[in-house]
Amino acid sequence: MNADEREDNSGAQPGSQTVSRAMQILRLVACGQEHGVRLTDIVNISGLNRPTARRILKTLLQEQAVEQDPLTRRYLIGSELTLLGLARRRRFPLLSAAPTCLNYLAQSIGDTAFLSIRHRLDSICIARQTGHHPIQVLSIDVGARRPLGAGVSGVAILSCLSQEELQPIVTANAKRLAQGALTPEQLVQRVQIARDLGYAYVQNGVMSGTSAVAVPVVDAAGHPRAALTITAMSNRLEPSRLSYVVEQMNGQAEQLSRHADLNAN
């Protein structure tokens, strides 16, 4: 009896378990964006055996929910999912508020501003606006999906959670975080520093010579729903300027909280 068969005997209905596994695979494929994800990575992170993962991917390919690059053999999100998403564009009220807030930050600070939402175990960038400074740091693209804590936006979101809420997320994301050489202990430490500061900051960003800072966007009950992030050349986020940047970001985070019904996310 293989691992998947043992799971089938745990009480889950076979049909619902298949759907759950398909969604798990789709979320992993989405993390690859235009680069795609290898079957090996899907198997290692999901915990599914190779035949099961391959069988589900074959069905998803037939439904055009995923695509496979003929050269690299990597899997990417397919056209069917993109088209299905268009049916509920109003599902995310933060999108309507994002342009005003991000434009303000990009102009007042001069660097690139991002808005990322929390969704399950991930942070997903849903909007980006470049500033007027000659050098812009475009660290992630719109649609980028990362495990909470892999970037400053996720750390800012996690900093608003209690330790009891935080630990299960860190544990569930441990395999994915390890791909970025981040241990659970390191993440918990980063979250604690962000709690103390009121924002998440990394002096050495995704690209050499860059820095990033993020503040959480919370609802009326104090639950984190999103994060605003600024990425810039490191000399533009030095301590002498950082307090001004964070002040501007907190002001726009409050605007987002008041504007949108964040509970709809």
N, C-alpha and C positions, 0 to 999 in steps of 0.2 A: 504493500500500500504506500503510495507516494504522499508527499506533504499536502498536495492539493486535495487528495481523497480524504486525508485525515481532517482537513478543514471542513469538507463537505459533511462529515459526520458530527460536526460541532453544534448543529442545530439550524444553520442557515439554509434557506431554501436554495436549491441549485440555480434557479433562474435569477433570483435577486443577487446571489453571490457573483454570477457571471457579469451582471450589470455593474456591480460594485467594482469588480476587477477591471472592467473596461474603462470605467471612469478614472480609476487609479492610473491606468496606463495613459489615458488621454492627458491627464494633468502632468505626467512626466514628459510626454511628448511636447506639450505646450512650453515646457521650460527650455526646450531647445530652440524655440523661435525659428529663424530662417537657417540656423546652423543644423538643426535636426538632432536626433538622439539615436544612439546605437541600440540594437537589440540587447547586447551585453549589458549596457547600463540599465536598461529597463528591468532586466532580470535581476541584477545585483541590488538595485534600490527597492524594487517592489517586493522581492522575496518570492515571486512566482517562479515555477520551474520554466525552463526554456520552451518545452512543447506547449505549455498552457499560454505563455505570453505570445508565442508565434501564432497559435490558433486564434487568439483574440484579435491580434493585429491583422490577420488575414481577413477576418470579418469586417473590421473597421476600414480596411482598404476597399473592400467591396462596396461599403456604404459611403465611401469618399469622406469619411470622418478623419482619416489620416491619409497621407501620401508617402511614397517612398522615393527618395532620390535614386535614379537608376545608376548613378556613378558611385556615390558614397554608400548607398544602401541604408542611409539614415532615414528615420521616420520624422515626418513633420505633420502639423495640423492641416487637415484637408479643407477643401472648399465648402463642404456641407456644413461644418461647424461654424465657419465664418458667416455663411448666409443665415443660418438659424439664429445667430446672435443678433442680426439686424432686426428681428421681430420684437426685441425688447430693449431698444436703445434708451428708453426712459426709465429703465429699471434702476439705473444708477444716478440719482439726483445730483451727486457730487460733480458729475460731468458738466452739468449746466453752470455750476458755480466756478468750476476750475479755471476757465479762461481769464476771468476778471482777476482772480487772486494770483494766478501765475504770471499774468502780464504785469501786475503791480510789482511783484517781487523781482521779476526779470529787469524791470526798468529802474526800480529803486536801488537794487543791489548790483545789477549789471551782469550777473552770472546766470547760469541755467537753473531753472526751477522745475521740480517734478512733483506730481501728486501720485501717491501710491495708496491703494486701499488694502485693507486686511480681508482675506478670503480663506476661511478654514486655516490651514497651516502655512499659508503663503502671503507674501505681499506682492501686489501686482501693480505695475506702473500704468496708470490710465491717462495721463496727460503730461506734456512737457513743453516748456517755453524757454527759448534762448534769450539771453540778454544782449546788451550793447557793448560789452567789453570785447576787445579784438580776439581774445582767445576764449573759446567756449569749451567746457568739458561735458561731452555727451556720453556719460558713463554707461547709461542703459537706454534702451529704446522703449517706446510705448508698447505695452503688451508684455514686457519682461516680467516673468514670474519667478520669484525666488523664495526659498524657505525662510520663514520669519527668523530674522537674526543674521542672515547672510550679508545684509547691507545695513546702512544706518537707518533706513526707513523702517525695517523690521525691528531693529533694536529700539527705536523710539516707540513703536507700537507696543512691544513687549514690556517696556518700562512702566506702562500704566497698569499692568496686570499684577495681581497678588502672586506670592510665591507658589501658592497652591494651584493657581491657574497657569503659571509659567512652566512648571516642571513637566507636565504631560506634553506640552508643545515641544519643548527642548528634546525630550526623549523620543517623540514620534519623528522628529526631523533629524535625528542624530546621523543616520546614514548619509543623507543628502548634504548636511553641513560638513561632514567629513571630507566630501569631495573638494571643498574649499579649504581644507586643512584647519577647520574650526572645531574644537572639542566642545562638549556640553559645558564643561567647567569654564572655559574661556568665554563662552556666550553669556553664561550667568553673571560672570564678572563684568562684562560690557553692559549688560542690562542694569546692574546695580549702579555703575558709574553714571549711566544715563538718568536713572532715578534721582541720584544726588544732584546732578547738574540741571535737570529739567529738559535736557535735549541730548541727542546722540551725536557724537562727533568722532571722526576718524581723520587723523593727520595725514596718513598715507592711504590715499584712496585706491580705487580699482586701477587707475593708470598712474604711472610714476610721476611724481611732482604735483599731484593733485590732492585735494582734501574734500570732505563732505560733511554736512551737518543736517540733522533732521529734527523736526519737532512733531509731536503727536497731534492728531485732530480727534477730539473726543466728543461724545454726545452729552446730553444733559445729565445723564447718570454717571458720567466719567468713564464710560467704556470706550476704548480706543477703536476707531473705525478707519483711520487713515493716517498718513504722515506727509508732511511737506518736507522736501529736501532741496538743498542748494549744493551744487558741485562747482568747484572752481580751482584755479591754480592755487597751490598751497599758500603763496604769499598774500592771497586775497582773503584767506580765512585764518589769519594769524590772530592771537588773542586781542590785539589792539582793535581789530575790526569785528571780531566774532560776536561781541555783545550787541553791536548794532544790527548785525545780520539776524541774530536770533530774535531780537526785539521786533524786527519787521516781520519775520516769519510767524511769531506768536500772534501778532495782530491779524494776519490773514487766516491763521488757523481758527481764531475766534469767529471771523467772518464766515468761514466754511461751516462751523458748528451751528451758527444761527441760521444760515441760509437754507441748508438741506435737512430733510428728514432722514437723518443718518441711520435710523433704525431700519430703513428700507434696504440698506446694503446687507 
